[in-house]
Amino acid sequence: MFDIIYTHSDFIVINKHPGVSVHKDDGDVMLMQEVAKYTGDKKLYLVHRLDKMTSGILLLARSSTAASELAQQFANREIQKFYLAIGSKKPKKKQGLVKGDMERSRRSSWKLSASHNNPAITQFFSLAADNGQRLFLCKPHTGKTHQIRVALKSVGSAIVGDPIYNPASDAERGYLHAFAIRFVYQNQPFSFICDPREFAQCGQLWHQSVVNEGLNQWLTPWDLPWPQIKNA
């Protein structure tokens, strides 16, 4: 269900396994209760979310005060987040920016529109992967529901195994992973990497030879030459 990556007096960083909901639904065991049971906390606080299919870094606060401070940083876009994904095919462009408003589509899906009233903003780099697939490193500047999943579909490379945006893809999981996070908390900088190759539950595609080479280029994602975004 999870792995502990780091323990601080005010927060805990975990690797959430794919297929685990951050909320109790469909009879799922409550993730935060399980983590709290392991760490000995009476209560943990969710300050951001990951989709059920998404694995990787999840930050949990250990007090309401810490939760308020961290949640405010997320709301103010002061926390840098980086995601890995494996897309189904070569995208329309190898790197760049996806920007647009998110609109409800059919059932539980979303779609990108041409308007920019309150847009989802995602930067990405990509490299070749095995079997005609594509490895993506995504830097979201906003936190919209399904943002990266919709962004990659919009550039023609829906995520491998995504049950909503790529239902024809046959894989044991949806290959989206919260890879890294960087922030300042009480004047102290923190940065964490969750390498999916280090956890068997994160899936086998990360271990393919070309994917492995690509991941090795991105182990400090905040140091990469991300273009400046105007009015982001």
C-alpha positions as CSV (number, residue, x, y, z in Angstrom):
1,M,0.0,0.0,0.0
2,F,2.8,2.4,0.8
3,D,6.5,2.8,1.7
4,I,7.9,5.4,4.1
5,I,10.4,7.7,2.3
6,Y,11.1,10.3,5.0
7,T,9.9,11.1,8.5
8,H,9.9,14.7,9.8
9,S,8.5,15.9,13.1
10,D,5.8,17.8,11.2
11,F,5.3,15.7,8.0
12,I,5.8,12.3,6.5
13,V,6.7,11.5,2.8
14,I,5.5,8.2,1.5
15,N,5.5,6.3,-1.8
16,K,1.9,5.5,-2.5
17,H,1.5,2.3,-4.4
18,P,-0.6,2.3,-7.7
19,G,-4.2,1.3,-7.3
20,V,-4.5,2.7,-3.8
21,S,-7.0,5.4,-3.1
22,V,-6.1,8.4,-0.9
23,H,-9.7,8.4,0.3
24,K,-11.9,5.6,1.5
25,D,-14.1,4.5,-1.4
26,D,-15.3,1.3,-2.9
27,G,-14.5,-0.5,0.3
28,D,-10.8,0.5,0.2
29,V,-8.8,0.7,3.4
30,M,-8.1,4.2,4.4
31,L,-4.5,5.0,3.4
32,M,-3.9,7.6,6.0
33,Q,-5.2,5.5,8.8
34,E,-2.8,2.7,7.7
35,V,0.2,5.1,7.6
36,A,-0.8,6.5,11.0
37,K,-1.0,3.0,12.4
38,Y,2.5,2.4,11.2
39,T,4.0,5.7,12.3
40,G,2.2,5.9,15.6
41,D,0.4,9.2,14.8
42,K,-3.1,9.7,16.1
43,K,-4.1,11.5,12.9
44,L,-2.5,12.5,9.7
45,Y,-3.6,15.2,7.3
46,L,-3.8,15.1,3.5
47,V,-2.4,18.3,2.0
48,H,-2.5,17.3,-1.7
49,R,-3.8,14.3,-3.7
50,L,-2.8,11.7,-6.1
51,D,-5.2,9.8,-8.4
52,K,-5.8,6.2,-7.5
53,M,-3.8,4.9,-10.4
54,T,-0.9,7.2,-9.7
55,S,2.0,6.0,-7.6
56,G,4.8,8.0,-5.9
57,I,5.4,10.9,-3.5
58,L,2.5,11.9,-1.2
59,L,3.1,14.4,1.6
60,L,1.2,13.9,4.8
61,A,1.1,16.4,7.6
62,R,1.3,15.3,11.3
63,S,-0.6,18.3,12.7
64,S,-3.3,20.7,11.7
65,T,-0.8,23.6,11.8
66,A,1.7,21.9,9.5
67,A,-1.2,20.8,7.2
68,S,-2.4,24.4,7.0
69,E,1.1,25.7,6.1
70,L,1.9,23.1,3.6
71,A,-1.6,23.2,2.0
72,Q,-1.2,27.0,1.6
73,Q,2.2,26.4,-0.2
74,F,0.5,24.1,-2.6
75,A,-2.3,26.6,-3.2
76,N,0.3,29.4,-3.8
77,R,2.2,27.1,-6.2
78,E,5.3,27.4,-4.1
79,I,6.0,23.6,-4.1
80,Q,7.7,22.2,-7.2
81,K,6.3,18.8,-8.3
82,F,7.6,16.5,-11.0
83,Y,5.9,13.4,-12.5
84,L,7.1,10.5,-14.7
85,A,4.8,8.9,-17.2
86,I,5.0,6.4,-20.0
87,G,3.0,7.4,-23.0
88,S,1.6,5.0,-25.6
89,K,3.3,6.5,-28.6
90,K,5.4,9.3,-30.0
91,P,3.8,12.7,-29.1
92,K,3.0,15.6,-31.5
93,K,5.9,17.4,-29.9
94,K,8.9,16.1,-27.9
95,Q,8.8,18.8,-25.3
96,G,6.9,22.0,-24.4
97,L,3.9,23.4,-22.7
98,V,0.3,22.2,-22.5
99,K,-2.1,25.0,-21.4
100,G,-5.8,25.2,-21.4
101,D,-9.0,25.1,-19.3
102,M,-10.2,21.7,-18.2
103,E,-13.8,20.8,-19.0
104,R,-15.9,17.9,-17.9
105,S,-16.3,15.3,-20.6
106,R,-18.0,11.9,-20.6
107,R,-18.5,10.0,-17.4
108,S,-15.5,10.6,-15.1
109,S,-13.2,12.1,-17.8
110,W,-12.0,15.6,-18.5
111,K,-10.8,17.3,-21.7
112,L,-8.7,20.3,-22.6
113,S,-10.3,23.4,-24.1
114,A,-8.8,26.2,-26.1
115,S,-9.8,28.8,-23.6
116,H,-7.5,30.1,-20.8
117,N,-9.7,31.5,-18.1
118,N,-8.3,29.3,-15.4
119,P,-6.0,27.0,-17.3
120,A,-4.2,23.9,-16.3
121,I,-0.5,24.4,-17.1
122,T,2.0,21.5,-17.6
123,Q,5.5,21.6,-18.9
124,F,7.1,18.4,-20.2
125,F,10.2,16.8,-21.6
126,S,10.1,13.4,-23.3
127,L,12.5,10.7,-24.5
128,A,12.2,7.5,-26.5
129,A,11.0,4.4,-24.6
130,D,10.8,0.8,-25.6
131,N,8.2,-0.6,-28.1
132,G,7.3,2.7,-29.6
133,Q,6.3,4.2,-26.3
134,R,7.5,7.5,-24.8
135,L,9.0,8.5,-21.4
136,F,7.8,11.8,-20.1
137,L,8.9,14.1,-17.3
138,C,6.1,16.5,-16.4
139,K,6.2,19.6,-14.3
140,P,2.6,20.8,-13.5
141,H,2.3,24.4,-12.4
142,T,-1.4,23.9,-11.4
143,G,-3.1,21.1,-9.6
144,K,-6.2,20.2,-11.7
145,T,-8.0,16.9,-11.6
146,H,-6.4,14.5,-14.2
147,Q,-4.2,17.3,-15.4
148,I,-1.2,15.3,-16.6
149,R,-3.3,12.5,-18.0
150,V,-5.3,14.9,-20.1
151,A,-2.2,16.9,-21.1
152,L,-0.5,13.8,-22.5
153,K,-3.5,12.6,-24.3
154,S,-3.8,16.1,-25.9
155,V,-0.3,15.7,-27.4
156,G,-1.2,12.3,-28.8
157,S,0.5,10.0,-26.2
158,A,-2.1,8.9,-23.7
159,I,-0.6,7.1,-20.7
160,V,0.0,3.4,-20.9
161,G,-2.6,1.5,-18.8
162,D,-4.8,4.6,-18.1
163,P,-8.3,3.1,-17.7
164,I,-10.0,6.4,-18.6
165,Y,-7.9,8.1,-21.3
166,N,-6.4,5.0,-22.8
167,P,-8.8,2.1,-22.2
168,A,-7.5,0.0,-25.0
169,S,-4.0,-0.1,-23.4
170,D,-3.2,-3.4,-21.8
171,A,-1.0,-2.9,-18.8
172,E,-1.0,-3.9,-15.1
173,R,-1.2,-0.3,-14.0
174,G,-1.6,3.3,-15.3
175,Y,2.0,4.5,-15.7
176,L,2.0,7.9,-13.9
177,H,4.3,8.4,-11.0
178,A,4.8,11.3,-8.6
179,F,8.6,11.4,-9.0
180,A,10.0,14.4,-7.1
181,I,9.0,17.3,-4.9
182,R,10.8,20.3,-3.7
183,F,9.8,23.0,-1.1
184,V,10.8,25.1,1.8
185,Y,9.3,24.4,5.2
186,Q,10.1,26.7,8.1
187,N,13.1,28.2,6.3
188,Q,14.6,24.8,5.6
189,P,14.7,23.5,2.0
190,F,13.6,19.9,1.3
191,S,13.8,17.8,-1.9
192,F,12.7,14.2,-2.3
193,I,13.0,11.8,-5.2
194,C,11.0,8.6,-5.4
195,D,12.6,6.5,-8.1
196,P,10.0,4.0,-9.3
197,R,12.8,1.5,-10.2
198,E,13.4,1.0,-6.4
199,F,9.9,-0.3,-5.7
200,A,8.6,-3.5,-7.3
201,Q,5.0,-2.3,-6.8
202,C,5.6,0.6,-9.2
203,G,5.6,-1.7,-12.3
204,Q,8.0,-3.4,-14.7
205,L,8.0,-0.8,-17.6
206,W,10.4,1.5,-15.6
207,H,13.0,-1.2,-15.8
208,Q,13.2,-1.4,-19.6
209,S,16.6,-0.6,-21.0
210,V,15.8,2.6,-22.9
211,V,13.5,3.9,-20.1
212,N,16.2,3.2,-17.6
213,E,18.7,5.3,-19.6
214,G,16.2,8.1,-19.7
215,L,15.4,8.1,-16.0
216,N,19.1,8.4,-15.3
217,Q,19.2,11.7,-17.1
218,W,16.4,13.1,-14.9
219,L,17.5,12.3,-11.3
220,T,17.6,16.0,-10.4
221,P,14.6,17.3,-12.3
222,W,14.7,20.8,-10.7
223,D,18.2,21.3,-12.3
224,L,16.9,20.7,-15.9
225,P,16.5,23.7,-18.2
226,W,12.8,24.3,-17.8
227,P,11.8,27.4,-19.8
228,Q,10.3,30.3,-18.0
229,I,6.5,30.6,-18.3
230,K,5.0,34.0,-18.6
231,N,2.0,34.6,-16.3
232,A,2.0,30.9,-15.1
